[in-house]
Amino acid sequence: MDGCEELANFAHLAESNFQSASGAMLIPDFSRRALLTGLLSGACVQHAMPAQLASASSSLSASSSFARASDEFDLQFDAGEALGLKLTQLNIYLDPSKRIAGSSRVVVADVLPDGGAAKQGVQLDAIVVAVDGVNVERDTAPAVQAKIDAAQSRGRFSLTLKDPNRFQYSLIDPPPGGATDLFASTALTPSSDGKPAQIFAVRRQDVPSGGCRRRASAGDLVEITYEGRLAETGALFDGMDLAQRQGDATIQFVLGKQPAGQFPPSWDVGLAGMCIGETRTLDVPPVLGFGAKGVPKRGVPPDAALRYKVELVAINALAMD
């Protein structure tokens, strides 16, 4: 089963009974589509990446970096250095009652205080992505540990981790340093069999420099204008031109509570935390777009990457922050 098939199957989850390594429940009351995106981005776990990890990652040369998105980071460790990491396997079940497995991730279960991982600020629940530039997202915890041991025996090596909060927080936190243009991305599906990960990216523009008092969240009635284009060609396939032909200057929907198929599933996650007047550009991979079928009647081919530009006009009928 490939990553796209796993993602489609996650949409049938009605409930979950599994926990992160720290004991934090991974699945809050999200819509199914926000739920499945949260599962693959790790957006529902409770530990953020400390600042020292970002600086450690940025010091690596481009050739040694595996990180594919803004919530992934590379760390380097010396040969023979005691990492002080304990790993565990987080299983995601399609049917928890029957223990039918859907996918799994290897996460950090414990960080010993005197080890190299603790010195570099590694936190609980960080997801292990790659060892020495080799993707391990589909491996078991013992297999990942064996690859770490083997890499460490060869000399200095790199470990790529994914912060389970960074993408989600980037969408809701006030912009740092008065910035009004921000970018965040996350890899939605594990790389395997030569297939690249599908990257979901969000650019925030016109963000109030101090943030806003009221941010869009699940359950809010949001009013937006938007356009949808094919990422490869820029061809328009959806947007307000279509809505205006039906007499609407804007559209409204309940964020995170959409009926299946009514609006793009990427909106539930990508528009969370928006301020009124803010504009976001969502670069949507096929797994969160129209997938292998596409929408031929709208000119969307199979496995097409999409780009939505969305402006938030009002929240719960209020057009002022």
VEXBA-850907 format. One record per residue: x, y, z of N, C-alpha, C in turn; residue number from 1. Coordinates in steps of 0.02 Angstrom, whole numbers. Layout:
! VEXBA-850907
X:Y:Z:X:Y:Z:X:Y:Z:NUM
...
This chain:
! VEXBA-850907
42:-60:0:0:0:0:44:62:0:1
34:109:-48:76:168:-49:46:223:-5:2
83:279:1:62:332:47:-6:361:29:3
-22:367:-35:-86:395:-56:-143:349:-36:4
-133:284:-43:-185:237:-23:-195:238:52:5
-140:244:89:-146:249:162:-187:310:180:6
-173:366:148:-207:428:164:-281:423:150:7
-300:392:94:-370:383:79:-404:340:131:8
-369:288:153:-398:244:204:-407:279:271:9
-362:325:288:-368:361:351:-434:399:355:10
-462:419:298:-524:458:298:-582:418:327:11
-575:351:331:-629:309:357:-623:298:432:12
-573:328:464:-566:320:536:-624:357:571:13
-659:322:614:-712:355:652:-686:378:720:14
-639:341:747:-610:359:811:-543:326:817:15
-505:346:868:-439:315:878:-427:305:952:16
-385:257:967:-371:244:1038:-296:237:1049:17
-256:274:1010:-184:269:1021:-156:335:1046:18
-96:332:1075:-65:389:1107:5:399:1080:19
30:459:1090:99:473:1074:143:445:1129:20
209:449:1117:256:423:1167:250:459:1233:21
231:524:1231:225:562:1292:158:553:1326:22
113:514:1295:47:504:1324:-5:552:1299:23
14:600:1257:-34:649:1231:-77:617:1177:24
-143:626:1182:-186:599:1130:-171:633:1065:25
-165:595:1012:-145:622:947:-203:652:908:26
-265:632:923:-320:652:880:-372:692:919:27
-372:758:911:-426:798:940:-487:795:895:28
-536:839:908:-598:836:871:-592:873:805:29
-554:844:758:-546:873:691:-596:840:644:30
-607:872:587:-642:837:533:-599:780:509:31
-627:733:472:-588:676:449:-531:697:406:32
-541:747:363:-487:768:319:-433:806:357:33
-453:848:404:-403:881:446:-368:829:489:34
-406:779:512:-377:725:551:-322:690:513:35
-336:669:452:-286:630:415:-225:672:399:36
-235:737:385:-178:780:373:-137:788:437:37
-171:796:493:-137:800:557:-97:739:573:38
-124:680:557:-87:618:569:-22:617:531:39
-24:636:468:36:630:427:85:688:437:40
59:745:460:105:801:473:129:800:545:41
97:758:588:114:757:659:90:818:694:42
38:852:668:20:918:693:-16:915:759:43
-35:856:785:-75:852:845:-36:833:907:44
29:826:902:69:807:960:92:871:995:45
117:865:1057:121:924:1100:189:954:1110:46
241:935:1073:307:963:1086:332:1003:1026:47
356:1063:1039:382:1105:986:458:1099:983:48
487:1115:925:559:1110:917:593:1171:947:49
640:1163:993:675:1219:1022:719:1254:971:50
736:1316:986:773:1358:939:841:1328:921:51
873:1294:970:941:1268:955:940:1216:900:52
883:1181:890:881:1133:836:883:1167:769:53
848:1222:762:848:1258:699:918:1283:682:54
954:1308:731:1021:1333:717:1069:1275:702:55
1059:1219:736:1102:1161:721:1089:1136:651:56
1026:1135:631:1009:1111:564:1036:1158:511:57
1031:1223:523:1052:1271:472:1127:1270:461:58
1165:1243:509:1238:1242:503:1262:1186:458:59
1218:1140:438:1238:1085:395:1248:1109:324:60
1291:1076:288:1299:1092:218:1240:1065:178:61
1227:1094:120:1170:1074:80:1176:1001:59:62
1238:977:48:1247:909:24:1229:857:77:63
1232:876:143:1217:829:195:1145:833:219:64
1107:879:191:1039:889:215:990:843:179:65
946:812:218:892:772:189:825:808:197:66
819:854:245:756:885:262:721:913:200:67
656:896:193:618:913:133:569:970:144:68
555:986:206:503:1035:221:524:1076:282:69
486:1129:296:508:1175:349:501:1146:419:70
466:1090:427:461:1059:493:509:1001:502:71
555:991:455:606:940:462:675:972:471:72
718:939:507:784:968:521:836:913:527:73
898:928:508:953:881:509:999:896:568:74
1020:843:603:1069:849:656:1127:803:640:75
1186:821:664:1245:780:653:1274:757:720:76
1296:694:720:1325:665:780:1392:632:763:77
1437:632:812:1503:603:802:1502:527:810:78
1549:495:778:1556:422:786:1568:405:859:79
1533:356:883:1543:334:952:1508:377:1004:80
1477:433:982:1442:477:1030:1379:442:1054:81
1368:443:1121:1308:413:1149:1249:460:1136:82
1201:438:1095:1145:481:1078:1096:488:1136:83
1086:434:1174:1038:438:1229:967:442:1204:84
951:409:1149:884:409:1120:851:341:1130:85
789:342:1148:748:281:1147:691:293:1098:86
683:245:1053:633:251:1000:574:204:1013:87
517:223:987:459:179:990:421:184:924:88
380:136:911:341:134:849:270:154:864:89
246:206:831:178:229:839:136:200:783:90
92:154:800:50:121:750:-16:158:742:91
-37:166:680:-100:198:664:-146:145:634:92
-201:132:667:-244:77:647:-304:101:606:93
-317:67:550:-376:81:511:-439:58:549:94
-431:4:586:-486:-21:627:-456:-41:695:95
-456:6:744:-425:-9:809:-453:-70:843:96
-519:-83:835:-550:-140:870:-524:-207:844:97
-505:-208:779:-479:-270:749:-404:-269:741:98
-372:-213:763:-300:-206:758:-275:-213:686:99
-314:-186:640:-293:-185:570:-249:-124:559:100
-186:-137:545:-137:-82:541:-145:-44:476:101
-137:22:480:-138:63:421:-70:92:405:102
-34:113:456:32:143:446:66:146:514:103
128:170:514:164:178:576:217:232:568:104
239:259:623:294:307:624:339:288:682:105
404:300:674:451:290:728:463:358:760:106
451:362:825:456:426:861:503:419:920:107
525:475:946:569:477:1004:527:467:1066:108
541:412:1103:503:396:1163:536:424:1226:109
602:432:1224:638:458:1283:704:488:1260:110
726:540:1296:790:572:1282:828:574:1348:111
883:536:1351:922:533:1413:961:598:1422:112
965:623:1483:991:691:1495:1064:702:1475:113
1106:651:1476:1177:661:1462:1197:643:1391:114
1150:625:1349:1167:603:1282:1173:660:1232:115
1198:643:1173:1207:694:1121:1141:722:1097:116
1088:682:1096:1023:707:1074:997:761:1121:117
1005:751:1187:982:801:1235:1022:866:1227:118
1086:860:1213:1128:920:1205:1106:961:1144:119
1077:927:1094:1053:963:1035:979:980:1038:120
948:967:1096:880:989:1107:826:945:1078:121
841:882:1063:790:838:1036:735:827:1088:122
672:830:1066:614:825:1110:577:759:1100:123
538:740:1150:494:683:1143:447:692:1084:124
429:636:1053:381:634:998:407:659:931:125
470:681:928:499:697:863:497:634:820:126
481:642:756:473:586:710:539:576:673:127
563:514:671:625:499:636:610:492:561:128
644:532:521:631:534:449:686:498:409:129
749:511:426:804:482:387:866:473:430:130
906:424:411:971:412:444:1024:417:390:131
1070:464:398:1123:475:349:1096:484:278:132
1041:521:272:1012:536:207:970:481:177:133
959:426:213:917:371:189:851:372:225:134
796:377:188:730:381:217:713:317:256:135
687:325:317:669:268:359:596:271:383:136
556:311:349:487:321:373:445:259:371:137
464:210:330:425:149:326:456:92:366:138
510:106:402:543:54:441:513:47:510:139
526:-10:542:506:-20:611:557:13:658:140
538:21:721:583:51:769:649:12:776:141
647:-55:781:711:-92:785:753:-83:722:142
722:-79:664:759:-70:601:792:-1:600:143
756:49:623:785:117:625:843:120:673:144
835:88:732:889:88:781:951:52:753:145
940:-1:715:996:-37:685:1032:6:634:146
995:46:596:1026:90:547:1064:147:581:147
1038:171:637:1075:221:675:1141:192:701:148
1137:132:729:1198:100:755:1249:89:700:149
1225:67:641:1271:54:585:1303:118:561:150
1262:172:555:1289:236:532:1340:263:582:151
1325:255:646:1370:280:698:1437:243:698:152
1435:179:680:1497:140:678:1542:160:620:153
1512:191:569:1552:212:510:1586:279:520:154
1561:318:567:1589:385:578:1535:436:591:155
1552:499:579:1503:553:590:1443:543:544:156
1384:553:571:1324:539:531:1269:590:546:157
1219:591:503:1164:638:511:1099:601:528:158
1057:635:566:991:609:584:941:663:567:159
891:646:527:839:693:507:776:679:547:160
751:730:581:691:725:622:638:773:598:161
577:758:616:520:801:599:489:827:664:162
484:893:669:450:922:726:375:912:718:163
341:881:767:271:864:758:223:922:764:164
248:981:782:205:1039:791:219:1097:744:165
279:1098:716:304:1160:686:259:1186:630:166
236:1142:587:194:1163:531:129:1194:556:167
95:1160:602:32:1185:628:40:1251:664:168
93:1255:705:104:1317:741:121:1375:695:169
155:1360:640:172:1413:592:110:1445:561:170
55:1409:561:-7:1435:532:-47:1476:582:171
-35:1468:646:-77:1503:695:-39:1553:738:172
27:1546:742:65:1592:785:71:1661:754:173
75:1714:796:89:1781:769:155:1780:732:174
162:1819:679:225:1820:642:282:1848:684:175
342:1818:680:398:1843:719:428:1906:690:176
450:1950:734:487:2009:712:449:2055:666:177
383:2056:670:344:2101:628:337:2080:556:178
356:2017:541:351:1993:472:278:1990:450:179
266:2002:386:198:1998:358:194:1945:304:180
249:1912:288:250:1862:236:288:1801:264:181
252:1746:274:280:1687:306:269:1625:263:182
311:1575:273:306:1514:233:314:1453:279:183
273:1402:268:278:1339:306:262:1282:259:184
294:1224:272:280:1166:230:289:1102:271:185
256:1049:247:262:984:280:256:929:227:186
292:874:238:288:817:193:231:772:216:187
183:759:171:123:722:190:130:647:185:188
169:622:139:174:550:131:246:529:132:189
261:473:163:331:450:166:360:435:97:190
422:451:89:457:434:27:473:360:27:191
461:325:-28:480:254:-34:475:233:-106:192
510:180:-122:508:152:-189:521:205:-243:193
565:252:-227:583:302:-277:533:357:-285:194
478:355:-247:427:407:-253:442:463:-204:195
441:526:-227:455:581:-181:396:592:-134:196
410:622:-76:357:642:-31:315:697:-64:197
252:700:-46:209:753:-70:208:809:-19:198
227:869:-41:237:925:4:177:972:3:199
150:985:61:96:1034:69:127:1098:96:200
120:1153:60:153:1216:80:102:1272:84:201
113:1317:132:68:1374:142:110:1438:147:202
93:1487:106:124:1553:113:73:1602:141:203
90:1633:197:46:1682:229:67:1752:208:204
20:1791:184:35:1859:162:-15:1908:193:205
6:1971:199:-36:2023:228:-58:2005:299:206
-12:1974:336:-27:1955:405:-17:2016:449:207
-65:2033:493:-53:2089:539:11:2078:579:208
53:2129:584:120:2120:613:117:2096:685:209
64:2114:721:58:2091:790:11:2033:798:210
-7:2002:743:-57:1949:745:-126:1979:747:211
-176:1939:765:-244:1964:769:-278:1934:830:212
-330:1968:855:-365:1945:914:-407:1883:900:213
-432:1877:839:-477:1823:821:-451:1786:761:214
-432:1723:769:-407:1683:714:-458:1631:695:215
-461:1614:632:-507:1562:609:-488:1495:639:216
-538:1460:665:-525:1394:694:-582:1347:677:217
-572:1283:689:-623:1233:672:-690:1250:704:218
-742:1247:664:-809:1264:688:-831:1334:671:219
-784:1377:649:-802:1445:630:-833:1446:560:220
-882:1490:551:-908:1504:484:-863:1555:452:221
-825:1536:402:-778:1581:370:-805:1602:302:222
-790:1664:284:-810:1691:220:-746:1710:182:223
-739:1685:121:-677:1694:84:-690:1712:12:224
-638:1738:-21:-634:1738:-94:-574:1694:-111:225
-576:1664:-170:-521:1618:-186:-516:1607:-261:226
-460:1580:-281:-452:1553:-349:-409:1491:-344:227
-423:1443:-389:-384:1382:-392:-353:1373:-460:228
-288:1360:-462:-252:1352:-525:-211:1288:-523:229
-195:1261:-582:-149:1206:-586:-79:1232:-572:230
-44:1199:-527:23:1223:-508:71:1222:-567:231
65:1173:-611:113:1166:-665:103:1218:-720:232
41:1231:-739:28:1275:-796:-1:1343:-777:233
-28:1349:-716:-61:1411:-697:-132:1418:-723:234
-157:1366:-756:-225:1369:-784:-277:1372:-729:235
-325:1418:-735:-378:1427:-686:-430:1371:-693:236
-446:1336:-639:-497:1284:-642:-555:1297:-594:237
-547:1344:-548:-600:1357:-498:-588:1426:-468:238
-640:1454:-438:-631:1517:-404:-693:1561:-407:239
-683:1625:-392:-739:1670:-385:-772:1686:-452:240
-737:1679:-507:-769:1689:-572:-829:1641:-579:241
-819:1580:-558:-874:1531:-560:-928:1549:-510:242
-908:1569:-450:-957:1587:-398:-998:1648:-418:243
-965:1697:-450:-1000:1758:-469:-1051:1745:-523:244
-1038:1694:-565:-1088:1677:-615:-1151:1651:-582:245
-1144:1627:-520:-1202:1604:-483:-1228:1657:-434:246
-1202:1718:-442:-1226:1774:-403:-1191:1785:-337:247
-1134:1753:-325:-1099:1760:-261:-1033:1796:-271:248
-1019:1844:-226:-954:1879:-227:-905:1845:-181:249
-930:1806:-132:-888:1768:-86:-922:1700:-75:250
-886:1655:-42:-918:1592:-22:-907:1584:53:251
-951:1545:85:-947:1532:157:-948:1457:169:252
-913:1436:220:-916:1366:242:-891:1362:314:253
-906:1307:347:-884:1297:416:-816:1261:416:254
-766:1295:441:-698:1269:438:-693:1205:480:255
-665:1153:449:-655:1090:484:-717:1047:491:256
-773:1070:463:-836:1032:469:-869:1022:401:257
-829:1024:349:-858:1019:282:-884:949:267:258
-940:945:233:-961:879:207:-909:855:156:259
-897:790:155:-846:763:110:-859:783:39:260
-808:810:7:-812:827:-64:-838:897:-79:261
-861:934:-27:-889:1000:-42:-835:1051:-58:262
-781:1051:-19:-725:1096:-30:-660:1058:-24:263
-605:1085:-49:-541:1049:-46:-522:1032:26:264
-501:970:39:-482:950:107:-423:990:134:265
-381:1015:90:-323:1054:113:-344:1118:147:266
-404:1144:134:-426:1206:166:-434:1198:241:267
-457:1140:264:-469:1130:335:-406:1143:376:268
-349:1123:350:-286:1133:385:-253:1198:364:269
-251:1211:299:-213:1267:273:-241:1336:290:270
-306:1340:307:-336:1404:324:-343:1414:399:271
-327:1364:439:-331:1371:512:-284:1425:536:272
-308:1467:581:-267:1521:609:-265:1585:568:273
-303:1588:514:-302:1649:472:-332:1708:509:274
-305:1767:494:-333:1830:517:-376:1860:461:275
-425:1899:480:-466:1934:431:-421:1981:390:276
-427:1977:325:-384:2017:280:-321:1982:259:277
-305:1927:292:-245:1889:274:-258:1850:209:278
-205:1841:170:-207:1801:109:-160:1742:116:279
-183:1684:94:-140:1625:96:-138:1592:28:280
-79:1570:9:-70:1530:-51:-54:1459:-29:281
-97:1412:-49:-89:1342:-31:-63:1303:-90:282
-3:1274:-85:23:1229:-135:4:1158:-114:283
-42:1129:-151:-76:1067:-130:-52:1008:-173:284
-24:956:-142:-4:897:-181:-65:856:-200:285
-57:811:-247:-115:772:-271:-152:735:-216:286
-116:711:-165:-149:672:-113:-201:713:-75:287
-193:779:-72:-243:823:-40:-282:862:-92:288
-272:845:-156:-311:878:-209:-363:830:-236:289
-359:816:-300:-407:772:-332:-378:703:-349:290
-317:690:-326:-288:624:-330:-280:597:-400:291
-283:531:-405:-269:496:-469:-326:505:-519:292
-384:525:-497:-440:533:-543:-441:601:-576:293
-419:653:-540:-425:721:-566:-497:741:-574:294
-508:797:-609:-575:820:-625:-575:841:-698:295
-583:794:-744:-578:810:-815:-624:866:-838:296
-685:870:-811:-732:921:-833:-709:992:-815:297
-664:997:-766:-636:1062:-748:-565:1072:-774:298
-541:1024:-811:-474:1029:-838:-419:1011:-790:299
-435:973:-736:-385:951:-688:-365:880:-705:300
-303:869:-728:-281:801:-747:-268:758:-685:301
-260:693:-694:-243:650:-637:-177:670:-605:302
-173:661:-541:-112:674:-501:-85:745:-512:303
-130:793:-515:-110:862:-526:-98:898:-460:304
-44:935:-455:-33:980:-398:-73:1043:-410:305
-101:1070:-357:-146:1128:-362:-117:1187:-322:306
-140:1246:-341:-121:1306:-303:-184:1349:-292:307
-201:1358:-229:-258:1400:-210:-233:1465:-179:308
-264:1519:-199:-251:1584:-167:-316:1604:-133:309
-314:1614:-68:-374:1625:-28:-366:1687:15:310
-417:1730:16:-419:1788:61:-477:1779:109:311
-463:1789:174:-516:1783:225:-551:1850:232:312
-616:1850:219:-657:1911:221:-690:1921:289:313
-715:1867:318:-751:1873:382:-750:1807:419:314
-757:1812:486:-764:1753:529:-829:1761:567:315
-873:1712:561:-938:1714:595:-975:1780:581:316
-972:1800:517:-1007:1860:492:-977:1925:516:317
-919:1923:550:-886:1984:572:-827:1997:526:318
-827:2057:494:-775:2073:446:-720:2116:475:319
-720:2126:541:-668:2166:574:-638:2124:630:320
-571:2131:638:-536:2094:691:-557:2121:759:321
